Amino acid sequence: MASGGSTFSVLGADVTITGNVEASADLHVDGTVQGDLSCTSLVQGESSLIEGAVVADSARLSGAVKGTITVRELVILKSARIDGDVHHETLTIEQGAKVNGRFAPDATGTASEPARSPAPVLELNTDEDTQRRVSLAG
């Protein structure tokens, strides 16, 4: 956890963390996180890897993520490689990003909300070895 005066934390390219990361500050990740990551705002470097769930108010992803992403405002840059389901309120994906997972237009990803009809889910597979396809299920 970040302490009172810190508002920005950096995990450098030479850092590998095995275990969950929780930051009350904004977080910039250039290294490797093998565990769940929770913070206010996440900026991910191109060479970084996150293997675990990501939870943040906002995220700008440009590296590899293997796990569920739950973010209110999400930007996926063209260098990103995402393998996992994505829960979001707003979403921007640059052309060229590689995403293999399901997109759900809600940032909660939890069952604690009142029951409602399921929102349409966007499935996007842009893996280089398969045809590019987008389907809307709902």
N, C-alpha and C positions, 0 to 999 in steps of 0.2 A: 504494500500500500504506500502511496505517496504521502509524504508528510505535509503539514500545513502550508509552507511557503512555496512548494514546488507545483507548477502547473503544467509541466511538460516533461515526460520521461522518454529516454531512448534506450532501446536494446540494440547494441551495435552488431555488425555483421559477424564478429568473432564470438558472439554470445549464443550459447545453447542453454535453454531452460527446460528441464524435465519436471513437469508439475504445473499446476494451475497458476495463472497470473491474474491478479486483480489490482487495478489501478484506479484511484479516484481522480487522477489527472488524465490529460491527453497523453497518448502513447504512440511512439514511432518505433516500429519493429523492422530491423534490417537483418536480424539473426533468425534463430530457429526456436520455436516454442512447441514442445511436445506436451500438450495439455490444454485445458480450456482457458480462454482469455476473455476478461471482462474489463471494460474501461469506458470513459465518457466518449472519447473520440479516438479513432484508430487510423493511423497512416502506415501502410505496409510497403516496404521497399521491394523492388523487383526481384532481388535474390533471396528474399526471406521465405520461410516455410512455417506455416501454422498447422499443426496436426491436432485438432480438437475443436470444440465449439467456440464460436466468437459471438459475444454479446456487447453491443455498443449503441450509443445514440446515433453516431455517424461513423462511417468508415470509408476509406479510400484505399482500395486493394489493388496492388500491382504485382504481387508475388503469388505463391502457391498456398491454397487453403484446402485442407482435407478435413471436412467436418461441417456441421450445421452452422449457419450464419443467421443471427437475429439482430437486425439493425434497422433503425428508423429511417435514416437517410444513407443510401448506399451508392457508391460509385465504383464500378469495376473497370479498370483500365485495360488497354489492349494487351499488356504483358501478363495479365493475371491468368492463373490456372486454378479454377475452382472445381472441387469434387465434393458435392454435398448439397443439401437442401438450403434454400435461402428464404427467410422471412423478412419482409421489408414494408415500409410505407411508400417511400419514393426510391426509384431505381434508375440509374444511368449505366449503360453498358457500352463501352467503346467497341467499335468494329475490330475484330481480331481477337477479342478475349476468348479464352477457352473455358466453357462452363459445362459441367455435366451434373445436372441436378434438377430439382423442382423449385420453381419460384412461387411463393404464396404472398399475395399483397396484404400482409399484416405483419407488424413488427413484434407481436407478442409471442407467437409460437407456443402459447401456454393453454392449458385447458381450464384456467380459472375464470375465463370470461363466460357470460351467459350464452346458452346454446343458441345458435343461429344457423341458417343454411350455409353450407360451406362456400367460401369464395372460390371463384375459378382459379385453377392452378395452371401456371405456365410451365411446361416442361421444355427445356432447351438443352440440346446436345450438340456441341460444336467440336467434338473430338475429331482430330485430324483423320483418324482411321475409319470414320463413318460418314455417311451423308449428313449434311447440315439439315436439321429439321426443328421446327417449332410447332408444338401442339398445345391447344387450350382445352383443358378438361374441366367440366364443371356441371 
